[in-house]
Amino acid sequence: MRRDGCTAEQVGGAGDDACDVRATDPAGRIWVIQCKHRRDGDRGAAVGVGVLQQVNGTARQVHGADIAVVLTDGRFSSKAIPWGREHRIHLVDRRVLGEWAAGSRPLWDLLDRIPPPHRPTALS
């Protein structure tokens, strides 16, 4: 997030209320990102609806998120994908993470349905 021009802080740890990273992008939007590592990558256990429910319960209410994200180096379950869409939680799987990590585009350019900026910016 810092590489893409955001201010960002690591929040994660015990009692983090389902937020590992909280960032503000150049457009003034607050991002709350929950990260889920999978030792076996996309061959390991899928991230399920339960994780998304935790994020949904805290991202906006506790952390003030404009954009809630669950990020994994693995994959999401078939039930998590529509659940995330319905509840406005952006899912970043191994494929999207790899594209973002390549550095050619900021995360907001890789995701659909990002809310508009809080203030006019050269990015919009």
Accessible surface in RSA format (square Angstrom, percent):
REM  Atomic radii and reference values for relative SASA: ProtOr
REM  Chains: A
REM  Algorithm: Lee & Richards
REM  Probe-radius: 1.40
REM  Slices: 20
REM RES _ NUM      All-atoms   Total-Side   Main-Chain    Non-polar    All polar
REM                ABS   REL    ABS   REL    ABS   REL    ABS   REL    ABS   REL
RES MET A   1    29.23  15.1   5.67   3.8  23.55  56.1   5.66   4.8  23.57  31.2
RES ARG A   2   166.67  70.0 150.34  76.6  16.33  38.9  59.87  81.8 106.80  64.7
RES ARG A   3   133.42  56.0  93.24  47.5  40.18  95.7  86.77 118.6  46.64  28.3
RES ASP A   4    23.84  16.7   8.42   8.4  15.42  36.5   8.24  19.4  15.61  15.6
RES GLY A   5    51.17  63.1   0.00   N/A  51.17  63.1  31.93  87.6  19.24  43.1
RES CYS A   6     9.63   7.3   0.00   0.0   9.63  22.6   0.35   0.9   9.29  10.0
RES THR A   7   102.17  72.7  95.89  97.2   6.27  15.0  88.84 119.3  13.32  20.1
RES ALA A   8    21.84  20.1   7.08  10.9  14.77  33.6  10.06  14.2  11.79  31.2
RES GLU A   9    93.31  53.6  90.79  68.7   2.52   6.0  31.60  61.1  61.71  50.4
RES GLN A  10   154.89  86.6 123.47  90.2  31.42  74.8  34.97  74.4 119.92  91.0
RES VAL A  11    51.19  33.7  31.21  28.3  19.98  48.1  36.39  31.6  14.79  40.1
RES GLY A  12    25.16  31.0   0.00   N/A  25.16  31.0   6.03  16.6  19.12  42.8
RES GLY A  13    49.60  61.2   0.00   N/A  49.60  61.2  39.73 109.0   9.87  22.1
RES ALA A  14   117.81 108.3  69.65 107.5  48.16 109.6  81.66 115.0  36.15  95.8
RES GLY A  15    77.95  96.1   0.00   N/A  77.95  96.1  40.76 111.9  37.19  83.3
RES ASP A  16    25.67  18.0  19.12  19.0   6.54  15.5   5.96  14.0  19.71  19.7
RES ASP A  17    72.70  50.9  61.76  61.5  10.94  25.9   8.61  20.3  64.08  63.9
RES ALA A  18    12.96  11.9   5.43   8.4   7.53  17.1   8.41  11.9   4.55  12.1
RES CYS A  19     0.00   0.0   0.00   0.0   0.00   0.0   0.00   0.0   0.00   0.0
RES ASP A  20    27.02  18.9  27.00  26.9   0.03   0.1  11.52  27.1  15.50  15.5
RES VAL A  21    36.52  24.0  36.52  33.1   0.00   0.0  36.52  31.7   0.00   0.0
RES ARG A  22    68.52  28.8  66.14  33.7   2.38   5.7  12.28  16.8  56.24  34.1
RES ALA A  23     2.25   2.1   0.00   0.0   2.25   5.1   2.25   3.2   0.00   0.0
RES THR A  24    43.59  31.0  40.79  41.4   2.80   6.7  26.13  35.1  17.46  26.4
RES ASP A  25     2.57   1.8   0.12   0.1   2.44   5.8   0.35   0.8   2.22   2.2
RES PRO A  26    41.07  29.9  26.20  23.9  14.87  54.0  34.57  28.5   6.50  40.4
RES ALA A  27     0.70   0.6   0.70   1.1   0.00   0.0   0.70   1.0   0.00   0.0
RES GLY A  28    11.44  14.1   0.00   N/A  11.44  14.1   2.17   6.0   9.27  20.8
RES ARG A  29    15.57   6.5  15.57   7.9   0.00   0.0   0.64   0.9  14.93   9.1
RES ILE A  30    39.43  22.4  39.43  29.4   0.00   0.0  39.43  28.4   0.00   0.0
RES TRP A  31     0.00   0.0   0.00   0.0   0.00   0.0   0.00   0.0   0.00   0.0
RES VAL A  32     0.00   0.0   0.00   0.0   0.00   0.0   0.00   0.0   0.00   0.0
RES ILE A  33     4.72   2.7   4.72   3.5   0.00   0.0   4.72   3.4   0.00   0.0
RES GLN A  34    13.53   7.6  13.51   9.9   0.01   0.0   0.81   1.7  12.72   9.6
RES CYS A  35    50.28  38.0  39.95  44.6  10.32  24.3  22.77  57.7  27.50  29.7
RES LYS A  36    53.74  26.2  51.58  31.6   2.17   5.2  10.99   9.9  42.75  45.5
RES HIS A  37   134.17  73.3 112.68  78.3  21.49  55.0  90.78  93.6  43.39  50.5
RES ARG A  38    52.49  22.0  50.45  25.7   2.04   4.9  11.30  15.4  41.20  25.0
RES ARG A  39   214.62  90.1 183.30  93.4  31.31  74.6  70.59  96.5 144.03  87.3
RES ASP A  40    78.11  54.7  72.40  72.1   5.70  13.5  11.99  28.2  66.12  65.9
RES GLY A  41     7.54   9.3   0.00   N/A   7.54   9.3   5.83  16.0   1.71   3.8
RES ASP A  42    65.31  45.8  57.81  57.5   7.51  17.7  11.75  27.7  53.57  53.4
RES ARG A  43   203.94  85.6 170.80  87.1  33.15  78.9  76.00 103.9 127.94  77.5
RES GLY A  44    11.78  14.5   0.00   N/A  11.78  14.5  11.43  31.4   0.35   0.8
RES ALA A  45    73.57  67.6  55.71  86.0  17.85  40.6  65.38  92.1   8.19  21.7
RES ALA A  46    27.64  25.4   9.21  14.2  18.43  41.9   9.21  13.0  18.43  48.8
RES VAL A  47     0.00   0.0   0.00   0.0   0.00   0.0   0.00   0.0   0.00   0.0
RES GLY A  48    24.52  30.2   0.00   N/A  24.52  30.2  19.63  53.9   4.89  11.0
RES VAL A  49    33.09  21.8  29.04  26.3   4.04   9.7  29.04  25.2   4.04  11.0
RES GLY A  50    42.41  52.3   0.00   N/A  42.41  52.3  32.34  88.8  10.07  22.5
RES VAL A  51    25.65  16.9  24.22  21.9   1.43   3.5  24.22  21.0   1.43   3.9
RES LEU A  52     0.00   0.0   0.00   0.0   0.00   0.0   0.00   0.0   0.00   0.0
RES GLN A  53    93.44  52.3  84.24  61.6   9.20  21.9  21.93  46.7  71.51  54.2
RES GLN A  54   110.06  61.5 100.11  73.2   9.94  23.7  37.31  79.4  72.75  55.2
RES VAL A  55     0.18   0.1   0.18   0.2   0.00   0.0   0.18   0.2   0.00   0.0
RES ASN A  56    39.47  27.2  37.90  36.6   1.57   3.8   0.30   0.7  39.17  37.9
RES GLY A  57    43.45  53.6   0.00   N/A  43.45  53.6  29.38  80.6  14.07  31.5
RES THR A  58    26.15  18.6  26.15  26.5   0.00   0.0  26.15  35.1   0.00   0.0
RES ALA A  59     0.00   0.0   0.00   0.0   0.00   0.0   0.00   0.0   0.00   0.0
RES ARG A  60    52.47  22.0  40.46  20.6  12.01  28.6  35.91  49.1  16.56  10.0
RES GLN A  61   129.39  72.4  90.29  66.0  39.10  93.1  58.76 125.1  70.63  53.6
RES VAL A  62    85.77  56.4  53.49  48.4  32.27  77.8  58.54  50.9  27.22  73.8
RES HIS A  63    24.25  13.3  17.92  12.5   6.33  16.2  14.25  14.7  10.01  11.6
RES GLY A  64    38.12  47.0   0.00   N/A  38.12  47.0  29.40  80.7   8.72  19.5
RES ALA A  65    10.01   9.2   0.00   0.0  10.01  22.8   0.00   0.0  10.01  26.5
RES ASP A  66    42.11  29.5  29.47  29.3  12.64  29.9   8.61  20.3  33.50  33.4
RES ILE A  67     1.44   0.8   0.00   0.0   1.44   3.5   1.44   1.0   0.00   0.0
RES ALA A  68     0.03   0.0   0.00   0.0   0.03   0.1   0.00   0.0   0.03   0.1
RES VAL A  69     0.00   0.0   0.00   0.0   0.00   0.0   0.00   0.0   0.00   0.0
RES VAL A  70     0.00   0.0   0.00   0.0   0.00   0.0   0.00   0.0   0.00   0.0
RES LEU A  71    21.69  12.1  21.69  15.5   0.00   0.0  21.69  15.2   0.00   0.0
RES THR A  72     0.18   0.1   0.00   0.0   0.18   0.4   0.18   0.2   0.00   0.0
RES ASP A  73    32.63  22.9  31.41  31.3   1.23   2.9  18.85  44.4  13.78  13.7
RES GLY A  74     1.02   1.3   0.00   N/A   1.02   1.3   0.00   0.0   1.02   2.3
RES ARG A  75   102.64  43.1 102.54  52.3   0.10   0.2  38.72  52.9  63.92  38.7
RES PHE A  76    17.93   9.0   5.25   3.2  12.68  33.0   5.25   3.2  12.68  36.3
RES SER A  77    29.13  24.6  26.22  35.0   2.91   6.7  27.29  58.1   1.84   2.6
RES SER A  78    97.65  82.5  76.80 102.5  20.85  48.0  52.71 112.2  44.94  63.0
RES LYS A  79   156.73  76.5 151.68  93.1   5.04  12.0  96.58  86.9  60.15  64.1
RES ALA A  80     0.00   0.0   0.00   0.0   0.00   0.0   0.00   0.0   0.00   0.0
RES ILE A  81    76.57  43.6  75.01  55.9   1.56   3.8  75.01  54.0   1.56   4.2
RES PRO A  82    67.15  48.9  63.80  58.2   3.35  12.2  64.45  53.2   2.70  16.8
RES TRP A  83    51.42  20.6  48.39  23.4   3.03   7.1  36.79  19.6  14.63  23.7
RES GLY A  84     0.00   0.0   0.00   N/A   0.00   0.0   0.00   0.0   0.00   0.0
RES ARG A  85   134.18  56.3 127.12  64.8   7.06  16.8  48.74  66.6  85.44  51.8
RES GLU A  86   134.93  77.5 102.02  77.2  32.91  78.4  44.17  85.4  90.76  74.1
RES HIS A  87    53.66  29.3  45.78  31.8   7.88  20.2  29.31  30.2  24.35  28.3
RES ARG A  88   139.59  58.6 138.10  70.4   1.49   3.5  54.82  74.9  84.77  51.4
RES ILE A  89     1.74   1.0   0.00   0.0   1.74   4.2   0.00   0.0   1.74   4.7
RES HIS A  90    12.92   7.1  10.07   7.0   2.85   7.3   3.33   3.4   9.59  11.2
RES LEU A  91    35.48  19.8  16.47  11.8  19.01  47.8  16.47  11.6  19.01  51.2
RES VAL A  92     0.00   0.0   0.00   0.0   0.00   0.0   0.00   0.0   0.00   0.0
RES ASP A  93    43.42  30.4  43.32  43.1   0.10   0.2   5.22  12.3  38.20  38.1
RES ARG A  94   112.11  47.1 108.25  55.2   3.86   9.2  26.52  36.2  85.59  51.9
RES ARG A  95   164.51  69.1 149.62  76.3  14.89  35.5  86.40 118.1  78.11  47.3
RES VAL A  96    12.43   8.2  12.43  11.3   0.00   0.0  12.43  10.8   0.00   0.0
RES LEU A  97    42.51  23.7  42.51  30.4   0.00   0.0  42.51  29.9   0.00   0.0
RES GLY A  98    41.06  50.6   0.00   N/A  41.06  50.6  33.51  92.0   7.55  16.9
RES GLU A  99    64.44  37.0  55.80  42.2   8.64  20.6  30.47  58.9  33.97  27.7
RES TRP A 100    27.30  11.0  27.30  13.2   0.00   0.0  27.30  14.6   0.00   0.0
RES ALA A 101    71.45  65.7  42.79  66.0  28.66  65.2  49.96  70.4  21.49  56.9
RES ALA A 102    82.98  76.3  40.25  62.1  42.73  97.2  53.23  75.0  29.74  78.8
RES GLY A 103    36.79  45.4   0.00   N/A  36.79  45.4   9.33  25.6  27.46  61.5
RES SER A 104    90.90  76.8  54.34  72.5  36.56  84.2  51.21 109.0  39.69  55.6
RES ARG A 105   100.58  42.2  98.71  50.3   1.87   4.5  37.69  51.5  62.89  38.1
RES PRO A 106    28.20  20.6  28.10  25.6   0.10   0.3  28.10  23.2   0.10   0.6
RES LEU A 107     0.00   0.0   0.00   0.0   0.00   0.0   0.00   0.0   0.00   0.0
RES TRP A 108    23.29   9.3  14.20   6.9   9.09  21.3  11.88   6.3  11.40  18.5
RES ASP A 109    74.26  52.0  56.05  55.8  18.22  43.1  11.19  26.3  63.07  62.9
RES LEU A 110    29.88  16.6   4.20   3.0  25.68  64.5   8.02   5.6  21.85  58.8
RES LEU A 111    22.93  12.8   9.03   6.5  13.90  34.9  11.09   7.8  11.84  31.9
RES ASP A 112   112.96  79.1 103.50 103.0   9.46  22.4  25.15  59.2  87.81  87.6
RES ARG A 113   129.16  54.2  91.66  46.7  37.51  89.3  80.27 109.7  48.89  29.6
RES ILE A 114    36.91  21.0  11.18   8.3  25.73  62.0  11.27   8.1  25.64  69.6
RES PRO A 115    43.90  32.0  37.11  33.8   6.78  24.7  43.84  36.2   0.05   0.3
RES PRO A 116   106.30  77.5  94.32  86.0  11.99  43.6 100.46  82.9   5.84  36.3
RES PRO A 117    44.55  32.5  26.23  23.9  18.31  66.6  26.23  21.7  18.31 113.8
RES HIS A 118   114.03  62.3  77.96  54.2  36.06  92.3  57.81  59.6  56.21  65.4
RES ARG A 119   129.05  54.2 125.59  64.0   3.46   8.2  55.43  75.8  73.61  44.6
RES PRO A 120   132.65  96.7 107.55  98.0  25.10  91.2 114.78  94.8  17.87 111.1
RES THR A 121    36.35  25.9  12.66  12.8  23.69  56.5  15.75  21.2  20.60  31.1
RES ALA A 122   110.92 102.0  65.95 101.8  44.96 102.3  79.30 111.7  31.61  83.7
RES LEU A 123    90.84  50.6  57.72  41.3  33.13  83.3  61.18  43.0  29.67  79.8
RES SER A 124    99.71  84.3  31.91  42.6  67.80 156.2  57.53 122.5  42.18  59.1
END  Absolute sums over single chains surface
CHAIN  1 A     6744.9       5042.7       1702.2       3482.8       3262.1
END  Absolute sums over all chains
TOTAL          6744.9       5042.7       1702.2       3482.8       3262.1
